[in-house]
Amino acid sequence: MLKENFYNQLHHLISTIEDELNNVIEEAAKAISGAMTDGKAIHIYDTGHILDSELICRAGGLVAFKALRVQFDVQDEVRCRPADQGKNRSLEGLMHFVLKKSNAHPGDVLIIGSVSGKGVLPVDLALAAKEFGLKVIALTSVAYSSLLTSDHSSGKRLFEISDICIDNCAPPFDAMIEVPNLGLSICPASGLSAATIMWAITAQVVENLILLGIQPSVYKSVNFPGNAEFNEAECKRYIEKGY
């Protein structure tokens, strides 16, 4: 029964995306395709729920979708002390530095994926991006995030900051199927919905560009004959033209 319940919930999730998110998906696709035709870049920052794995360098995916990844490490091997417990170690302000070090320019589009939308880093990044003149597209669970308090000193959650907010339709706390015998729920919705939403956006972006007479750069499968040469040419065209 749990498997059948999962299928039912999955069908409901995708139907909800198709029925309720069509306008915002088209709005996001318009922003992305418009930026690409203007020579702007598309950055994707994800907190670990599928976006930067699903969309980047995938067969049939757009070359223009590039991950914004941050690696940050501090090494300090002194002993831990009781005074450190509970001390605020917030990284607020880090994302302002990240954008300064990145290749982001005003007019670029930044897609931020965060299910809860309350974490310091995604909120900090959205605020910094707005300051830098980027258009921010958020992919988050509005129902879930609305129940939570922001970890950022601004008190803002991602859905309250973004230029375009796409509700991933995940329920509060994400998991879709209640299992009474376990006393908890299983099968999170957010990854499934994020992939569905972003591939729908991709399809609309490609259609928008084709209607403008523009052929977007798209990856071929590594198992396709001649893929290496084809993908190399597509990447070169993207570097030259931005799409």
Salt bridges, closest charged atoms under 4 A:
GLU4 OE2 - LYS3 NZ 2.94
ASP52 OD2 - ARG69 NE 3.68
GLU54 OE1 - ARG58 NH1 3.07
ASP84 OD1 - ARG89 NH2 3.15
GLU92 OE1 - HIS152 NE2 3.73
ASP108 OD2 - HIS43 NE2 2.87
ASP124 OD1 - HIS152 NE2 2.92
GLU131 OE2 - HIS96 NE2 3.29
ASP151 OD2 - LYS118 NZ 2.81
GLU160 OE2 - ARG157 NH2 3.01
ASP163 OD1 - LYS130 NZ 3.69
GLU234 OE2 - ARG237 NH2 2.85
